[in-house]
C-alpha cells in the first residue's frame, strides 16, 4: 500500500471525534519538529521556524516562517475543517425503561447551514463513543480526551412490520427515534458515565461535564477491485485536513511563509472562537507581522500578498442519480481535484484564483475538474467565503469528489487524495 494512503487511513481511524482529530494533527506536527505557541504569551519566531497554535482543544493553525519578509511575499495558506456530522450524547438524559438503558442525542450538524447529516445511516450499526470530559481535581478541573474504541451502543430501527412507511420517505424524530441504547440490563446508575470514568481511571463523580459523541468504529478501508476507493467516516473534511497537513510537514525551508489552518465547527456555521468566523487567522497573521515590523501597513500588505486554498470535499457524479448534476460540471472520482464555482459566491473561487490553482495543478502534473451545482438547486458553502470576506484575501475553493457526503460513512477516490497531496506539496515549496 502507498505510504501516504496508509498514513491517511491511520489518520482517519485516529480521528474519532474532532478533539481526537486535533490531537492527531498536533502529534504529527510535533513529530515533524513544530513547536507549540501559547496564544497567551508573546510570539518569538525565527526564519525557518516551525510553529503551531491550538485554540480551545480543537482548531489548529500551523506555519513555517519563510526566509523573506512576510509583508513582501505574503503567506501561502490552505484551510480545512476537522469536524463532521455526528450525534452528541445527552449524558444526563439516561433512562431505564423495562431494563432498556438509553440516552438522548443532539444532532451535531446545522441543517440550515450545510445540509445536515443523513440520519438513517446512523441506525442499526455498532457505535462507540469518543470526545472530551472535564474532570475535577485538586486544582479545579482538567479536560481529558476519551475514546471507548469498542462498540457500546446501537440506534435500532423498529421492524418494517410495525412501520410500513419506512421505505416511503420516513423522517426520524431526532428527540425520540435516535436515542442510543447501551444496555438491555436494568441499571440504577449512569452506565456510560461509569464506562468513561473507568477508561480514564477516575471516579464517576469527578466528571463534571462532557462533550461525548457517537461514532462508527469500523476502520477506514480501501474498496474496489484495485482498492481505488476509500470508505470511511468523516472524509468530509478529514481527507482535506490530512492532505494539507502532509504537504505542510513536507515543506523544507520555504522562502515564503506557509501555513495550514484546521478550523472547527464548520458544519454548524463557523461562528465560534475555533471557527472560520473567529479572530484566529487574522490575529495570528498580525502577530507574525509584528515580530518583523511594528508598522500596521505591513499587516495589510501581508493580506494583499497572501493566497488561500479553501479545501473541502466536493460531490462526485453518482450514476444512480444523474438528474442531480449539471451535465457539464459533474466531477468524477479519481479524475482530478475539483475547483468549486458559484455565481452567488457560496464558494470563494474567482476566475483569477481558479487560474492560479490551475497553474499549480499543471506544475504538479495532476488533473483538475470544475464543479457547478445545478441552477435549480441550492449550493452549500465552505470556510473559503468567510475568510475571504473577513480578510480580503484572494481565495480559491477546491476539494476532492466523494459520494454520500454527510453519511456516517463516505466514499472517495484513492488517487484523488494523492493528486491533492502532490498539488499542495508544490504549493508549499
C-alpha positions, 0 to 999 in steps of 0.5 A: 500500500502507498505510504501516504494512503496508509498514513491517511487511513491511520489518520482517519481511524485516529480521528474519532471525534474532532478533539481526537482529530486535533490531537492527531494533527498536533502529534504529527506536527510535533513529530515533524519538529513544530513547536507549540505557541501559547496564544497567551504569551508573546510570539518569538519566531525565527526564519525557518521556524516551525510553529503551531497554535491550538485554540480551545482543544480543537482548531489548529493553525500551523506555519513555517516562517519563510526566509523573506519578509512576510509583508513582501511575499505574503503567506501561502495558506490552505484551510480545512475543517476537522469536524463532521456530522455526528450525534452528541450524547445527552449524558444526563438524559439516561433512562431505564425503561423495562431494563432498556438503558438509553440516552438522548442525542443532539444532532451535531450538524446545522441543517440550515447551514450545510445540509445536515447529516443523513440520519438513517445511516446512523441506525442499526450499526455498532457505535462507540463513543469518543470526545472530551470530559472535564474532570475535577481535581485538586486544582479545579478541573482538567479536560481529558480526551476519551475514546471507548474504541469498542462498540457500546451502543446501537440506534435500532430501527423498529421492524418494517412490520410495525412501520410500513412507511419506512421505505416511503420517505420516513423522517426520524424524530431526532428527540425520540427515534435516535436515542442510543441504547447501551444496555438491555440490563436494568441499571440504577446508575449512569452506565456510560458515565461509569464506562468513561470514568473507568477508561480514564481511571477516575471516579464517576463523580469527578466528571463534571461535564462532557462533550461525548459523541457517537461514532462508527468504529469500523476502520477506514478501508480501501474498496474496489477491485484495485482498492481505488476507493476509500470508505470511511467516516468523516472524509468530509473534511478529514481527507482535506485536513490530512492532505494539507497537513502532509504537504505542510510537514513536507515543506523544507525551508520555504522562502515564503511563509506557509501555513495550514489552518484546521478550523472547527465547527464548520458544519454548524456555521463557523461562528465560534472562537475555533471557527472560520468566523473567529479572530484566529487567522487574522490575529495570528497573521498580525502577530507574525507581522509584528515580530518583523515590523511594528508598522500596521501597513505591513499587516495589510500588505501581508493580506494583499500578498497572501493566497488561500486554498479553501479545501473541502470535499466536493460531490462526485457524479453518482450514476444512480442519480444523474438528474442531480448534476449539471451535465457539464460540471459533474466531477468524477472520482479519481479524475482530478481535484475539483475547483468549486464555482458559484455565481452567488459566491457560496464558494470563494473561487474567482476566475483569477484564483481558479487560474492560479490553482490551475497553474499549480495543478499543471506544475504538479502534473495532476488533473483538475475538474470544475464543479457547478451545482445545478441552477435549480438547486441550492449550493452549500458553502465552505470556510473559503467565503468567510475568510475571504470576506473577513480578510480580503484575501484572494481565495480559491475553493477546491476539494476532492469528489466523494459520494454520500457526503454527510453519511456516517460513512463516505466514499472517495477516490484513492488517487484523488487524495494523492493528486491533492497531496502532490498539488499542495506539496508544490504549493508549499515549496 
